[in-house]
């Protein structure tokens, strides 16, 4: 048992405790003086730091001492990187896990040709084979291979001992391929320092950075053998990353992958998990289970309910006492053997489950590194990583549409029984991987050079420090300043007039892997029409299948200008964003994304599954700056902004026929007019649709999870998201108000200039769980909240008490509507046909009722702008 547990120790601590066997969970959690673990019942541990614990600790010790493991910007909340508000929670696990479920598993040949840009016939291509031979025959490389193989063949070398030798081996190959001190890629030990500038404290074992970056950092390779860099790197400076694990069963063999692309030979790439747990039994059942590392599938084991067949030397027909005694002795022996076998089988099953969870934890851990690369490293189109075990490596790929896992590659030629490596020679596949990785252009490494030719962030270590400050100086370090001073060269209008904007600090980012990954940055411009204006630049990766945000905003603004009636016919302009420029950057014919579009269009998949690769563009939008909710000065201003949003949302639905479909705190903004009046602004129309076509225009449902209407959280019987209705957005607006008032308290004070401001503080709330539950759990929580008024009554916090009547009344309206809907369904089940207006839940959630509730706040009437209602509203 001790031997078996040893193999599992190094990674079990990374996976959320909800996945452990209950026996292991009962071990408890050790307090970490350097962190503040949450005890919120969510099943997710704290995300202060991600790292493999020391391999010699026991399972129990690792679970207790682990700094636990850790989105798909699909449904992910927007993060203000300066404030890091806790209503967004630090855990991105559920978003990343959503993305990982749809990963694509493919052969090395497909990975090499599509991701590493090697020719499809690389095995026979003269240029590639000559490079492979040059690498394999290089004396320095061979010496590093020899040292690495010797390390692999040790009985217990320890995971950390592989970091530096692996880096030296790879770097010597890049030297052969033409890398110099100032050009090309280098791989260096990162452990044990969290990479700077991220959303979380994540620690990959090794990082790939450009050699110009490394040499300008002041780090010395020889000093990194036993520790990470003296001068730490940031995600913005990182090209690639690698994570090491002590055993082969951490590798993904495609056994759990939904999408497996058939090999060029038409075969399923799925492999067998190596290092499976098996049991060798002795006849008496008295030996403990033995851990066997095999690469083949074990034979079917005897069920615990089966009675083992035992040959008795006594005849069954005898009735003498001696026979009965012997019979009893045999039966007792059989029972004891059977019980011990049952224990062994149960133990093996448990270990197999732990190994499965360890694989999933490794995928999640790697997913967090990709999440940082695509969210915190600048304008990245994709990133490449790898999972490394003793003698094997698994290349990984992540972009805004797909996660790709390559079938594991043997690094060395093997003979005989694993894990002994008997030849100090690398395989052609591993050498080809190094050739491909070393030869990628910056664009093929995920750098979006078309829109920004500033290479200082990735080539000059000092540039990052000059902008952000020294990460060791926590008080003055500002990771939002990574783009300060960077110039974007854009084109405006039909005549493609050249304009330039200068970037400032990052205002918000939408962290995630699959999805838009929107980043909003301050900006200024000397362009005549924009000079002196406060601007923002929004960078996102929307699907080409969606209509652009600019189209919706232009349509709405043109409609507002042409409205014929009302006290002020064009009032809606004050409540809509003003987009000044929008430009799309396609990936180009030589890009990895172009390869994948072509590949998935014709790829065949095992088990008749078909993966649809969502083509995206990098979209740059320049617009006037709007302001977030947290910068409002009084609670009365909060109320007016929410009331404005209800009005402009209804006007958009009635007149240009636009449904927003992504209501969240980050999209409810405000501005002040020239004469100083406050106006709530509904922002971010990336996920919008025209009301007559409200089905999903992407393979993702729309919305941000904690604020989504509960009916939208699950697919229908055909696996499709349900139709998005007007009242679903109204429900989202309600959740924004509810969660703000019940999870925060505000205190009115003054700034240094004597102006009124609100100090907002998070307080523990039952609604905190809404940010941690999965879709099913969140749906059930929202149903219970909306329909079971006797079980839980929301109480708003200090400073927001005047919102209590709003919350109570709107909750009552939705609860009544859902109960009426359920009653109508019961009538239908009984064969009684009753009409039901699902758009308004039989008038329980009509605009007129909701706006009447919200038209008064703290005894005062709020300003009504929308006098252009259609009949029946």
N, C-alpha and C positions, 0 to 999 in steps of 0.2 A: 504493500500500500504506500509506503514511504517513497519507494522508487516511482510509483505511478504519479503520486502527487507532485514530485519534483518536476516532472515534465510539464505539468500544468501551471506551476507557480508563476512564471514570469509575466503572464498577461491577464490572469483571471481578475486581477484588481481593476482592470481598465473598464470592465463592462458594468453598466448600471445594475444596482443591486436587485432590481426587480427580475433580472434574468437568472439569478443564482438559485440553486436548489435551496429549499427552505432551511435545511440543516446548516448550510454555509451562511445564509443570511443571519441565522441566530447567533453567529459569532460576534456580532456587534460591530461598532465603528470606533476606531481610535481617534481621539481628539488630536488635531494638528494645531500646534501653537501658531503656525504661520498662516492659517486660513480659518474661515468661518463656515464650516459645512452647514448646508441647509438640512433641516429636519422637517420637511414639508409634506412627507407622505406621497410625493410625486413619483417615486421610483427612480428619479434621476439624481445622481450625486452632484456635488459642486464641481465647477469647471475651472478651478483656480489654476490647475497645471495638469498637463498630460504627460506621463512618463512611465516607462516600464520600471517597476520596483526592483530592488536588488534580487538577483535570481536565487540566492541561498535562503531567503525567507520562506517560511511555510505559507500555505494557502491562507490560513487564518490571519497570519501576520500581514500578508500583503493586502488582504481585503480590508483589514483595519487601518493600515497605514497608507493605502493608496490615495493619491490625489487623482480623483476618478476621471474616466474617459468621458469624452463628450459624445442649411440649411440649406439647398433649394431656396432660392428666394421666392419660390412659389409659396405663397401664404406667409412668408417670413416677415416679421415686423421691421419697420425702418428704425435704424439705430442712429442716434445723435452721438457721434464719437467723442464729443467734448463732455457731454453730460452722462453718457452711458446710463440712461434712465432704467431703474429697476423694474418698471412695468413691462419691460421687454424681456426680462430674465436673461441670464447668461447662457442658459442651456439651449443649444441649437440641435440637440440630438434628434428630436423627432423630425425636423426638416431634412437633416442629412439622411436619416434612416429611410424616409420617403423616397429620396433620390436613389439610394442604394438598392432598393427593391426592384428598380427598373434597369439595373446595370446590364451591360451587354458583355458577354464572355466570348472571346475570340482566340483563334490560334495565333502563334507567334508570327507566321507568315503574313496574316492580315494586319496584325499590329505594326509590323515592320514597314509594310508598304503604305499604310494609311497614316500612321502617326509619326514614324521615324523617316518617312519619305525615301525609303530604299526601293529600288525597282522590284517589281513582283517576281522577277526571275533572279533575285540576288544571289542564289546559290550557284548560278551559272554565269552571272554577269562578270566579265573580266575585270572591270574597274573595282567592283566590290570584293571579289575574291582575292585580288592582289592586295587590297588594304587589309583584309582579314589575315592573310599570310604574313604581311609585314608586322602586324601587331603580335601574332602568335610567335614569330621568330625573333622578336626584339629581346635582347639580352636582359635589359632592365625589367621589362615586363615579365619575362620568364622567372626572374629572381623573386619578384613580388608574388607571382602565382605560386611558386614553391613555398614561400613563407606562409601564404594564405592557406594552402592545402594542408600544410603541417599543422596549422591552427585548427582547421576543420577536423583533423583526425585525432585531436586530443579528446580525452574522455569527457572532460567538463571544462571547456576553455572560458566560459563566461561570455555573455552577449557583448558586453562593452569592449572586449578585446578585439572584436572584429571591425569596429568602426574605422580606426586609422589604417590598418592594413588594406581594407577594401578600398578606401579612398586612394591610397598610394597605387594600388593595382590599376584602378580605373584611370587615374591621372597619367600614369606611364603610357597607357594606351592612347590617350588623347595627345600626348607628346609625339608619339609616332605618327599620328594623323595630322600633325602640323600645328598643334597648339603651342603658343609661346607665353612668355611672362605677361604680355600685354594683350593677348588675344586668345580666344577659345574658352572652353569650359573647364572648371576645376571643381572637384568634390572634396569637401573638408568636414571634419568632425564638428558637430554642433553641440551634442550632449556635453554638459548638462545645463545649458542656458536656454530659457524660453526665447524664441525669436521675437525681436522687438516690433512694435507698431501694429500688433494684432488685436483682435477683439477678445482673445483669451490668452492664457499663458500656455502655449503649445511648444513642445520640445522634440522636433525630429532628431534622429540620431546623426544624420549627416545632411549637409546642404550642398547643392550645386550652385555656384555663383560664377560670374565671369571672372577670369583671372585678373583683368585690369582692376576689378572691384577688390578682389582679395589682396592684391599687391599694394593697393592704395590704402588698405585698412590698417597696415602696420602689424598684422598678425604674422607669425612665423610658423610654418608647417610643423617643424620638429617639436615645437612647444605645445602642440595640440594632440599629442599622442595619448595623453591620459586625461585630458580635459577639453572643454570647448574653447572657442576663440576668446582671446583676451579682450579684443575689441569686437563687440557683438554685432551680428547682422540683423537686418530687418526683413520683413516679408517683401518690401518694395525692392530690395536688392537681390532677392532669391530667384533663381531660375528653376531649380528642381529640388526635390527632397527624397530621402530614403529612410525607411524604418526597418530595423532589424528585429528578428524574432528567433528564439532558440530551437524551434522545432518545425518540421515540415507541415504539421497539421494546421499551422496558422495560415497557410496558403489557400487561396480560393481555387478549387479545382472545377468550378462550374456546377457542382452538384446541387446548389441551391439557387442558381441563376435562372430567371424566367426566360431570358433571351440568350440563346447560344447560336452564334453565327457558324454555319457549316464551313468546314475547312475547304481549301481549293480542291481537295480530292472528294468533297461531298460527304465528309464524315462529321459526326458530332464531336466537338472538341472537348467535351466533358471528360475529365480524368477521374482517377480514384484518389481519395484522400490518403496520403502516405502517413505512416506512423499511427495507424489505427490501434486501438486497444483490443487485445484478444486475451482469452483465458485458456491456459493449458490445464486440464484436469487430471489428477491421479485417480486410480480406481477407488481409493478409500475416501477421497474428498477431504483429506486432511492437510494438503498443501495450500498455501495462500495463492491467490491469483497471481499470474506472472504477466508483466508488461511485455508485450511482443511488438516490435516495430516491423510491421510487414507492409508490403505495398499491394497486397492482393486482398480481395474481399474474403472475409472469414466465412466459414460454413455456418449454416443455420444452427443456432444453439437450441438445446432442449428447453422447452417451456418450464417455468417454475411449477406449473400444475401437473406436469408429466411425472409419472412414477417411474424411476429408473429401473431397468431390468437387471436383477441380480440373480446369478446362478447359485442355488443352494445345494449343498451336498446331502441334505436331508430330504427324504421323500415326503410330499405334502399330505399323503394319506395316513401317516402314522399318528397315533394318539397317546403314545407313552409319555410320561413326564419328561424324559430326556429329549424326546422330539419336540415337545412343546417348549421346553426351555431353550433348545437350540433355535427353534423357530422364532421365539421372542428375541433372542440375542441377534439373530439375523435381521429381524424387522427393525430393532433399535439401531443397528448399524446402518441399515438402509436409510432410516429416517434421519440419522445424524448426517450421513453423506448427502442426502437430498437437501437438507437444510443448508448445509455449507455450500452446496452447489448453487442453491437459490441466492444465498448472500453474494456469492461470487458474480453471478449473472447480473444481479441488481447493481453491484458495485461497478461492473463493466459498463452497464447501460448509463449509469450516472456519469462515469468518466467520459463516455462518448458524448453525452449531452454537454458536459463541460468543455470538451474540445470543440464542439460545434459553436458554443457560445464564445469561445476564445477566438475562433475564426471571425465571427461576426464582430467581436470587439476590435479585432485588428482592422477590419474594413472600416469600422466607425472611426477609429483613431486616424487612419489615413484620410478618411473623409474630412476630418477636422482640419488637416493640413491643407487639403485642396480648398476647403471653405475659406481659409485665411488667404490663400493665394488669389482666389477669385474675388475676394471682398476687400482685402487690405493691401494688396500689392500694386495698386494703380489700375490702369485700364487694360486688364489681361483678358485675352480671348479664351485661353485655356491654360492648363498646367499639366506637367508630367511628374510622376513620382514612381516609387518602387518599394515593394515589400521584399526583404532579403532574409533568407534563412541559411542554414549551414549548407553551402554548395548549390543553392538554387536562388533564383531571383524572379519576381513577378512584376513586370512593368505595368503601370497604371496610367490612366488618362482621364481628365475631367474637363468638360467645357459646359457652356450654358444650356446645352441640350441633352447631353448624354454623359454617363460614366462608363468607361470601357476597362475591362479587366483582361489582361493577357494571360493565356495559359502559362503556368510556370515554366521557366527555362533552366535546364541544367547548366551550371557554369563550367563544370569540369567533366571529363570523360570518366565514367564509372565502370568498374568491373566487379563482379561478385556481389556479395550482400551489402546493402546499405547499412549504416551511413559511411562506411569506409570508402575513401577516395584513393584509388590505387595508381592513378596517373596524374602527373603534374602538368596537364595539358587542358586548355580551355576548349569548350565546344565551339563549333563554327557559329551556332546561334548566339552564344554569349558575345563572341567577338563581333558578330554582325550588329548586335544591339549597341555595342560601344561605338562602332563605326557610325551608325545612324545617329546616336545621341550626340556624338562629338561634332557631327557635320550639319546640325540644324542651324538655320538662320534665326535671327532674333524673332522674326515674324512667326516662324515655325515653333519657337519656344513660347509663343503666346504674347509677345510684345506688340502692341498696336501702334506701329510706327507711322502709319499714314496720317493720323490726326495729331501726332505729337512727335517732333524730331529731337526732343530733349533726352539725351542718353545719360545725363549726369547721374540720375537715380540708380542706374544699373552698372555704371562704369567707374564712378568716382565716389569713394566712401565719404569724403569730406562734404560733398554736396548735400547728402541727407542730414548730416550733423548741422551744417550751416542753416538748414531750413527748420529742422525739428528740435535741435538741441541734443545734448547728450542724454541717452535713455537712463544713465545712472543718476542723473539729476532729476528726480521724479517731479519736483515742483515746477521746473522750467521746461521739461520735455513736452513737446506738443506734436503728437503724431498726426494731427489734422493739417499740419503745415507742409506736408510732403510735396504739394504741387505749387507752393507759393512762388510766384515769378515765372512759372512755366507758360509759354506762349502756344496758343492753338491757332493754327491758320485755317480759316473756314471760308466758305463761299456763300454769298447772299444773293437771293433773287434769281430770276430767270437768266440774267446776263452773267451769273456766277461772279459777281463783284467780290474781290478778295477783301476779307476783313480779318482782324486779329483780335483775340481776347486774351487777357492776362489772368491766370488763375490765382485764387487766394486759398483760403482754408477750406477743408472739407466740412460741409454743414451736416450732411446725413449720408448714410449708405444703407442699402438694403442687402444684408449679408445673405449669401446662399451659394449654391452650386448651380443646379438647374433653375433657370428663370432669368429675369431681366437684370438682376444685380445692379440696381440703379444707384448711382453715386451723384450727389449734388454738391457743387463746389462754388464758392464765391468767385466773382469775376468782375473785371472792369474792361473798358475798351475805349480807344481813342477814335473809333468810328464816329463820324459827324452826328449821326442820328442817335447814338447811344452814349455819347460823351457825358460824363457827370452822373449817369444813372447807376443805381445799385442793381447789379445783374447777378444771375446764377447760371452756371452751366450744368446741365443734366446729362450724364452719360449713362446709357442703358443698352441692353441687348434684347430688344423685343423680337418676337417671331414675325417673320415676313407675312404670315397668314393673317395677322391682325391689321386692322386699319390703324393708321398712326394717330397718336395723340394730337398732333398738329391739325389733322383733318377735322377731328371733333371740335377742337377749340375754335378753328376758323369758321366752321359751320355755325357754331353757337354764337360767336361774336357778330357774324354777318346777319344772323336772324335777329339778334338784339337790336342792331342798328335799323332794321327794317320793320320793327314792330309798330303798328299804326295807332295803338290805343294805350291809355294809361296816363296817370299823373306825370310820370316820367318814363316814356316808352322804352328808352334804352337803359333802364336801371340795372339790368342784368350784367352789363359790362363791368360794373364795379365788383362783381362777385365771380368773375371768370379770370383765369390767368391770361397774361398777354405774352404770347410766344413771338419772339423777334426773328428767330432763325431756327431751322431744323435741317440737319444734313445727315444722310446715311452713308456709312462706310461699309462697303461689302468686303468680304474676306479675300477675294481674289482667287484666280485660277490656281496659284501655286500654294494655297493655304491648306492646312490640315482640314479645315471645315469643308472646303470644296472636295477634298478626297472623300470625306465621310458622306457627304450628300450623294456622290456618285456610288459609293460602296453600298449604302443602305438601300438605294433605289433598286439594286439588283440582288442583294444578299438573300440567301436562303437560310432559314432558321430551323433548328431542331424542334420537334413536337409542334410543327405548323404555326409557331408563334412568329409574328411579324412586328419588327420594331420600326416605328416611323420617326425618322430623325427630323427634328424641327429646325428648319433653316432660320437663322437669325441674322440681324445686321447690328452693327454698332451705330447707335443713333446719338448725335450730339444736338442738344436743344439749348438755345440761349433764350432766357426770358427774364422779365423783371423779377426782382427779389420779393418774395412773400415771407411772412413771419409765422413761426409756430405758436401753438396754443400756450406753451409755457412762458412766453414773453408778454402775455396779456397782463394788464395792470390791476384789474379788479374782477371780482366774481360776476358783477353785472356785465362786464365785457364778455366773459365766457358765455353768459346766457344769450346775449345779442348775437354773438358769432354762431352759436348752435341754431338759433332761430333763423338767421340768415341762410345757413346751410340747408335747412328744411325748405326754405322758400326757393332758393336757386336750384335745388335738386328737383323740385316739382316743376319749375319753369322749364328746365332742360327736358324733362320727360314729356311735357305737354306740347312744346313748340318745335324745337329742332328734333325732338323724338330721341333723345340720348339718355341712356341709363348708365350711371357711373360704374357700379359693380365692384368698387374697391374702397369702400368707406372705412377709414381708420384715422387715428389721431394725426398721423403724419400727413394725411391728405386734406385735413381741415386746417386751413391757413387764414391769414388776415392781412389786410393792408389799411393804410389811412389815405383818404382822398386828399386832394390839394387843399381843401378847406378844413382838413383835420378830422373828418368823420371816419369812424371805424366801420369796416365792411368785412364780413366773413367771406372767404374765397374757397370754393371747391376746386382743389388742385389734382393733378395727376390723372389724366384720362387714358393712360396706357391700356387699361383693361376694359374700357368702355365699349358699348355696342349700341346700335340703333334699336329702339324698342321692338321693332318688328323682326329682329334677328338676334335674340338674346341667348341663343344656344352658345356653347363654348366654341370660340374660334381658334383655340389652341388645345393641345392635349391636356392642359392643366385647367382645373376649375379656377374660378376667380375669387379673390378676396384674401383677407388676412385673418388667420384662424380665430383668435379670441373675439373678433368683431363680426365674424360671419354669421348669417342667419342659420339656425340649426338645421333647417331643411336642406341647406346646400352642403352640409358636411359629409353626406353619404351619397354614393351613386345610386341610380335606379336599378331595376332588375336587369337591364341590358348593359350595366357597367358605365353608363353615362351620367355626368353631373346633371341634376335637374334644371329646368328652365329657371332663369334668374328673373324674379318679378320685382316690381316697384317696391312692394312692401318689404322685400328682403333688404333693400338698402335702408329703408326706414328703421328696420330692426337693428341694422348695423349702427346707425346714428344713435339709437337708444343705448346700445352697448358701449359706445364711446363715452357717453354721458355717465352711464352707470359705473363703469370701471374707473373713470376719473374720480368721481365723487366718493366712491366707496374704498378706494385704495390710496387716496392721497388726502392730506389735510393742507390747508393754506392759511397763512398768516399775513395780514396786510401790514406793510411797513413802507419805508421810503428809501430811495437810493441816495447816493452822496449829493445829488443835486436837489433833493427834496421832493422828487416825483414819486407818486405812489407805485409800489410794486408788490407782487405776491411772492412770498417764500413758500415753495411747495415741497412737501416731505412725504415720502411713502410710509404707510403704516400697514402692518399685517392685516390681511383680509381673507375671508373665505373665498373671494374671487381670485386670489393668487393662483389657485389650482388651474384656472382656465388657461393659463399660459404654459402649463406643463402637460395637460391631458392630451391623449391622442384624439383622433376625430370622433371615434365612437364614444369615448368617455366625455368629451366636450359636448357632444350632441345630447347625451343623457343628462349632463349637468344643466344644460340650457333648457331642456324640456321640463325638468323638475322645477327649475327656477320660475319658468313662465306659467306653469299650470298648477303647481302645488303651493298655493299661497300660504297654506297653514304651516308648512314645514320650515320656512325661512323668510324672514322679512329683512330686506336690505336697509341698512342704516348708513346714511352719508356721514362723512367725517367733518370735523371742525372747519369752518370757513365755507363749506359747500351746503350747509343745512337748508338754504333756500331752494335747492334743487329737489328736496325730498318730495314735494307735491308732484313735480314732473315725473319722477321715477315711479312713485306709487300708481299714478293714473295711467301712464303708458304701459306699465307692467300689467295692470288690470285689463287694459284694452287687448293686448296680445293674448293674455291668458283666456279671456272670454272668446276671442276669435279661434284659438286653437281648440278649445272645448267644443265650440260650435262645429268646427271642422271634423272632430272625432265623432260627434253625434251624427253628422251627415253621413259619415262612412258607415256607422253602425246601421243607419236606415237603409243604405244601399245593400249591405250584407243581408238584410232581411227582405230585400226585394222591393223596398219602398223608394220610389224615385223622387228625390227632392233636389231642386236647383240650388246651387251654392256658388257664390261669387268668391272664387279663390284669390283673386287679385287683391281684395280688401278683407278677406276672412269674414265675408258676409257683413261688410260695412263696419266691423269692429276696428279696423285699422285704415280708415279713410284719411286722406290728407286733411280734410276739414276738421275732423275730430282731433288729430294729433296737433295741428297748428293752433287749435283753440286751447288745448292744454298748455302749449308752450308760449302763448302770446302774452302771458303775464308772468312777471318774475318779482318776487319779494314785494308784492303789492303794487308794482308799477307796470304799465303797459310797455311792451317792446315795440320797436319800429317795424311796421309792415311795409314791405317793398312790393311784393308780388300782387298786383291788382289785375293781372292778365290771366286769370284762371279760366280753364275751359269748363264748359257746363258739366255738372255731375261730379266735380272734384270734391 
